[in-house]
Amino acid sequence: MSRRSFLRGSLGAAGGAAALAAALSPLRMLDTEDYTVEKFLQKHYKEMTPGEMTSVLDRIRGEVEERYAIRPELRDIKAQDGVEFVYALHLGRCIGCRRCVHACVQ
């Protein structure tokens, strides 16, 4: 191994380590109290049993009560018979462009 190849490899490894550290640095500021396994599973759309749905609604109700000091009315509206797919719309992100409708039709 020559001196040049050693220096080149060392600089490459150091650069890679620095890039990895920079990419992972936002994770240090992540508030882990807001993220739980239940929230993760709920966010990624798994099919829930009635007991799981009740516990999710209770958790959301508690969070809303704590944050806004009101008691929300939450319910689980069931799908019509024969419906297998669901479309969820995040109204906070909606800008009215109707791209979601065009994507759904395709």
C-alpha positions as a printed Julia matrix, in Angstrom:
106×3 Matrix{Float64}:
   0.0    0.0     0.0
   1.45   3.31   -1.0
   1.32   6.45    1.02
  -0.93   8.09   -1.58
  -3.52   5.27   -1.56
  -3.53   5.24    2.25
  -4.2    8.99    2.4
  -6.86   8.76   -0.3
  -8.63   5.92    1.53
  -8.38   7.69    4.88
  -9.81  10.92    3.48
 -12.62   9.01    1.79
 -13.51   7.22    5.02
 -13.38  10.46    7.03
 -15.57  12.2     4.45
 -18.07   9.35    4.55
 -18.2    9.44    8.34
 -18.71  13.22    8.3
 -21.51  12.91    5.74
 -23.21  10.21    7.81
 -22.97  12.33   10.96
 -24.41  15.34    9.13
 -27.27  13.26    7.73
 -28.17  11.86   11.15
 -27.8   15.12   13.09
 -31.52  16.11   12.8
 -32.39  12.98   14.78
 -30.78  14.54   17.86
 -33.49  17.2    17.94
 -36.33  14.68   17.63
 -38.75  14.74   20.55
 -39.24  11.06   21.34
 -42.14  11.67   23.73
 -44.41  12.47   20.79
 -43.63   9.22   18.96
 -44.83   5.87   20.22
 -45.23   2.46   18.64
 -49.01   2.92   18.65
 -48.77   6.2    16.74
 -46.34   4.66   14.25
 -48.6    1.69   13.55
 -51.65   3.93   13.28
 -49.86   6.27   10.88
 -48.94   3.45    8.53
 -52.52   2.24    8.04
 -52.8   -1.18    9.52
 -56.15  -2.86    9.86
 -57.21  -2.52   13.48
 -59.34  -4.71   15.67
 -62.25  -3.07   17.53
 -60.18  -3.06   20.73
 -57.25  -1.36   19.02
 -59.58   1.23   17.49
 -61.07   1.99   20.9
 -57.63   2.46   22.43
 -56.54   4.74   19.54
 -59.68   6.87   19.9
 -59.14   7.08   23.67
 -55.51   8.14   23.15
 -56.47  10.79   20.6
 -59.29  12.02   22.85
 -56.83  12.4    25.74
 -54.31  14.28   23.59
 -56.97  16.69   22.32
 -58.34  17.27   25.82
 -54.87  18.0    27.15
 -53.88  20.29   24.3
 -57.11  22.23   23.69
 -59.05  21.76   26.96
 -62.15  20.46   25.18
 -63.77  17.04   25.03
 -63.94  15.94   21.38
 -66.61  13.67   19.99
 -64.75  10.88   18.18
 -66.31   7.9    16.46
 -65.33   5.08   14.18
 -67.46   5.24   11.06
 -67.52   1.85    9.37
 -67.13   1.36    5.62
 -69.99   0.28    3.42
 -70.33  -3.43    2.68
 -67.94  -4.62   -0.01
 -65.53  -1.69    0.33
 -61.93  -2.83    0.69
 -59.96   0.34   -0.03
 -59.9    3.63    1.81
 -58.71   7.08    0.83
 -57.39   9.34    3.57
 -57.09  13.06    2.96
 -54.94  15.31    5.16
 -56.96  18.53    5.08
 -54.09  20.49    6.6
 -52.03  19.83    3.47
 -54.83  20.32    0.93
 -54.39  23.26   -1.44
 -57.38  22.5    -3.64
 -55.45  21.42   -6.74
 -57.42  18.12   -7.05
 -54.28  16.09   -7.85
 -55.5   13.49   -5.38
 -58.71  13.05   -7.38
 -56.81  12.59  -10.63
 -54.46  10.08   -8.96
 -57.4    8.15   -7.5
 -59.17   7.91  -10.86
 -56.06   6.44  -12.47
